[in-house]
């Protein structure tokens, strides 16, 4: 573990410890996260990368509702490959804004149009609302790809943490519902099992930024009932049929309580006959894709994603 990450953890654990999530309301957590991002963002993350164009809009989802999206265009080129990104935050916190810098990096490095989805959050909108928001948004992106300047035949879903969960659940739903054709899924330290019984949760569940207390709090706000934990749309590791899914790149962090369930999901996908690249990044903690100033592993992860997607994006559509 790098000295910078050790110092960050020392600061968070001993200099500026937070109240346990179990004592906080969702709004208090959102405000605390926003304050923390404002205070530490420039210390752990790089400056925002300039883009050719970044703009927000509202799109329709089911039940007459609408949600925000943010569209990142790295160049004026048309027929760009497309990435639909779902942010992390335990389904309760974080937003398009909290993941703006990482989305800019991903779009720029991969020379792809990226659409970041502002799905509705729990507990105001419990499971499965965030799932269907993301599915509807992905369907909308696929349908509007040409108008947006993108190529629906090179559509990738991607997310970190809770967003990684949403990315793989949308991949499963798309197969089941004959929905948008997803070419690849990138899952960044995903949560895949709401039973929370994997050894890494106990081993790394305290002192490494993401804690067991926080994970319990997130799940309790996201679920409607205890039975939801066993629903494959919440716990994709429990899906009985994982065959014929898009190829996957799955990354985990060495000191992450979610590490084991990410690795277990990669193994399940392999056993079901899917193409999977799995990599555990050493010496890092949950959330490290947002910490390029803390560790070189962030840059290695971005480079691995770029190299993987270069092959995925190599075959261009004939649509211009």
PyMOL commands that set and color helices and strands:
alter all, ss='L'
color gray80, all
select helices_A, chain A and resi 3-15+21-23+26-44+62-64+100-110+129-148+162-176+199-203+212-222+226-230+236-238+259-271+288-290+297-312
alter helices_A, ss='H'
color red, helices_A
select strands_A, chain A and resi 53-60+66-73+80-86+113-118+150-160+184-188+247-255+276-285
alter strands_A, ss='S'
color yellow, strands_A
deselect
rebuild
show_as cartoon
